[in-house]
Amino acid sequence: MGKRDDLIAKYAEDLKNKCGMDPDMDLLTKVTIGCGPAIYDADASTVAASQEGEIETVKNNFLIKKLGLSDSPALDEAIQSVLGTYGMSERNKYRAVVYYMLTKHFGKESVYG
């Protein structure tokens, strides 16, 4: 298995154990690939939930640009909901896992068709 496969397995584990979800491995793989080289960088591979700027980045770069959603309070609510599901006390919130859950939340799986 390659490094990306190892990371996808780790993300699937987080979804099962920390988020109580049974991941769609095909979608998780596509979301992970969509994150690009960021998944290999220790800092970029996680979402710093306590930093307002990081939340804005998730909203602007992922929800608005990637998923094509319109800016609204619903985006902030969804981000907070997903981070809450992941567990606010969880130090490492992997970007691919957060993006996967947001994709599912908004029913935007077709973006990764």
C-alpha positions as a Markdown table, in Angstrom:
| # | Residue | x | y | z |
|---|---|---|---|---|
| 1 | Met | 0.0 | 0.0 | 0.0 |
| 2 | Gly | 1.2 | 3.5 | -0.8 |
| 3 | Lys | 1.3 | 6.4 | 1.6 |
| 4 | Arg | -2.0 | 7.8 | 0.2 |
| 5 | Asp | -3.7 | 4.4 | 0.8 |
| 6 | Asp | -2.4 | 4.4 | 4.4 |
| 7 | Leu | -3.8 | 7.9 | 4.9 |
| 8 | Ile | -7.2 | 7.0 | 3.4 |
| 9 | Ala | -7.3 | 4.0 | 5.8 |
| 10 | Lys | -6.6 | 6.3 | 8.7 |
| 11 | Tyr | -9.3 | 8.7 | 7.6 |
| 12 | Ala | -11.8 | 5.8 | 7.3 |
| 13 | Glu | -10.9 | 4.8 | 10.8 |
| 14 | Asp | -11.6 | 8.3 | 12.1 |
| 15 | Leu | -14.9 | 8.3 | 10.4 |
| 16 | Lys | -15.9 | 5.0 | 11.9 |
| 17 | Asn | -14.5 | 5.4 | 15.4 |
| 18 | Lys | -14.6 | 9.2 | 16.1 |
| 19 | Cys | -17.6 | 10.2 | 13.9 |
| 20 | Gly | -19.8 | 7.1 | 14.1 |
| 21 | Met | -20.0 | 6.9 | 10.3 |
| 22 | Asp | -19.6 | 4.1 | 7.9 |
| 23 | Pro | -17.5 | 5.7 | 5.1 |
| 24 | Asp | -18.2 | 5.5 | 1.4 |
| 25 | Met | -14.6 | 4.5 | 0.5 |
| 26 | Asp | -14.9 | 5.5 | -3.1 |
| 27 | Leu | -16.0 | 9.0 | -2.1 |
| 28 | Leu | -13.4 | 9.2 | 0.7 |
| 29 | Thr | -10.7 | 8.3 | -1.8 |
| 30 | Lys | -11.9 | 11.0 | -4.2 |
| 31 | Val | -12.1 | 13.7 | -1.5 |
| 32 | Thr | -8.6 | 12.7 | -0.3 |
| 33 | Ile | -7.2 | 13.0 | -3.8 |
| 34 | Gly | -9.0 | 16.3 | -4.1 |
| 35 | Cys | -7.1 | 17.7 | -1.1 |
| 36 | Gly | -3.9 | 17.3 | -3.2 |
| 37 | Pro | -0.5 | 17.4 | -1.6 |
| 38 | Ala | -1.9 | 19.0 | 1.6 |
| 39 | Ile | -2.6 | 15.5 | 3.0 |
| 40 | Tyr | 1.2 | 14.9 | 3.2 |
| 41 | Asp | 1.9 | 18.1 | 5.2 |
| 42 | Ala | 1.4 | 17.8 | 9.0 |
| 43 | Asp | 0.0 | 21.3 | 9.4 |
| 44 | Ala | -2.0 | 21.5 | 6.1 |
| 45 | Ser | -3.5 | 18.0 | 6.6 |
| 46 | Thr | -5.5 | 19.0 | 9.6 |
| 47 | Val | -8.2 | 21.7 | 10.3 |
| 48 | Ala | -7.4 | 24.0 | 13.2 |
| 49 | Ala | -11.0 | 24.3 | 14.4 |
| 50 | Ser | -10.1 | 26.9 | 17.0 |
| 51 | Gln | -8.7 | 29.4 | 14.4 |
| 52 | Glu | -11.3 | 31.6 | 12.8 |
| 53 | Gly | -9.1 | 32.0 | 9.7 |
| 54 | Glu | -9.0 | 28.3 | 9.2 |
| 55 | Ile | -12.8 | 28.0 | 9.4 |
| 56 | Glu | -13.0 | 30.8 | 6.7 |
| 57 | Thr | -10.6 | 28.9 | 4.5 |
| 58 | Val | -12.7 | 25.7 | 4.7 |
| 59 | Lys | -15.8 | 27.8 | 3.9 |
| 60 | Asn | -14.3 | 29.8 | 1.1 |
| 61 | Asn | -12.0 | 27.4 | -0.6 |
| 62 | Phe | -14.0 | 24.2 | -0.1 |
| 63 | Leu | -17.7 | 24.9 | 0.4 |
| 64 | Ile | -17.9 | 27.9 | -1.9 |
| 65 | Lys | -15.2 | 27.3 | -4.6 |
| 66 | Lys | -15.1 | 23.5 | -4.7 |
| 67 | Leu | -18.7 | 22.5 | -3.9 |
| 68 | Gly | -20.2 | 25.6 | -5.5 |
| 69 | Leu | -22.4 | 26.6 | -2.5 |
| 70 | Ser | -23.5 | 30.1 | -1.9 |
| 71 | Asp | -22.2 | 31.9 | 1.2 |
| 72 | Ser | -24.8 | 31.8 | 4.0 |
| 73 | Pro | -25.1 | 31.1 | 7.7 |
| 74 | Ala | -25.9 | 27.5 | 6.8 |
| 75 | Leu | -22.3 | 27.0 | 5.8 |
| 76 | Asp | -20.9 | 28.1 | 9.2 |
| 77 | Glu | -23.5 | 26.0 | 10.9 |
| 78 | Ala | -22.5 | 22.9 | 8.8 |
| 79 | Ile | -18.8 | 23.4 | 9.6 |
| 80 | Gln | -19.6 | 23.7 | 13.3 |
| 81 | Ser | -21.8 | 20.6 | 13.2 |
| 82 | Val | -19.2 | 18.6 | 11.4 |
| 83 | Leu | -16.5 | 19.7 | 13.8 |
| 84 | Gly | -18.8 | 18.8 | 16.7 |
| 85 | Thr | -19.4 | 15.4 | 15.2 |
| 86 | Tyr | -15.6 | 14.9 | 14.9 |
| 87 | Gly | -15.2 | 16.0 | 18.5 |
| 88 | Met | -14.1 | 19.4 | 19.6 |
| 89 | Ser | -11.6 | 17.8 | 22.0 |
| 90 | Glu | -10.1 | 15.8 | 19.1 |
| 91 | Arg | -6.8 | 17.5 | 18.4 |
| 92 | Asn | -6.2 | 16.2 | 14.9 |
| 93 | Lys | -9.2 | 16.9 | 12.7 |
| 94 | Tyr | -8.0 | 15.6 | 9.3 |
| 95 | Arg | -8.9 | 17.9 | 6.4 |
| 96 | Ala | -10.0 | 15.0 | 4.2 |
| 97 | Val | -12.4 | 13.7 | 6.9 |
| 98 | Val | -13.9 | 17.2 | 7.5 |
| 99 | Tyr | -14.3 | 17.7 | 3.7 |
| 100 | Tyr | -15.8 | 14.3 | 3.3 |
| 101 | Met | -18.4 | 15.0 | 6.1 |
| 102 | Leu | -19.2 | 18.4 | 4.6 |
| 103 | Thr | -19.7 | 16.8 | 1.1 |
| 104 | Lys | -22.1 | 14.3 | 2.6 |
| 105 | His | -23.8 | 17.0 | 4.7 |
| 106 | Phe | -24.7 | 19.0 | 1.6 |
| 107 | Gly | -25.3 | 16.0 | -0.6 |
| 108 | Lys | -22.7 | 17.2 | -3.0 |
| 109 | Glu | -21.2 | 13.8 | -3.8 |
| 110 | Ser | -21.8 | 14.5 | -7.5 |
| 111 | Val | -18.9 | 17.1 | -7.4 |
| 112 | Tyr | -16.6 | 14.1 | -7.2 |
| 113 | Gly | -18.6 | 12.1 | -9.7 |
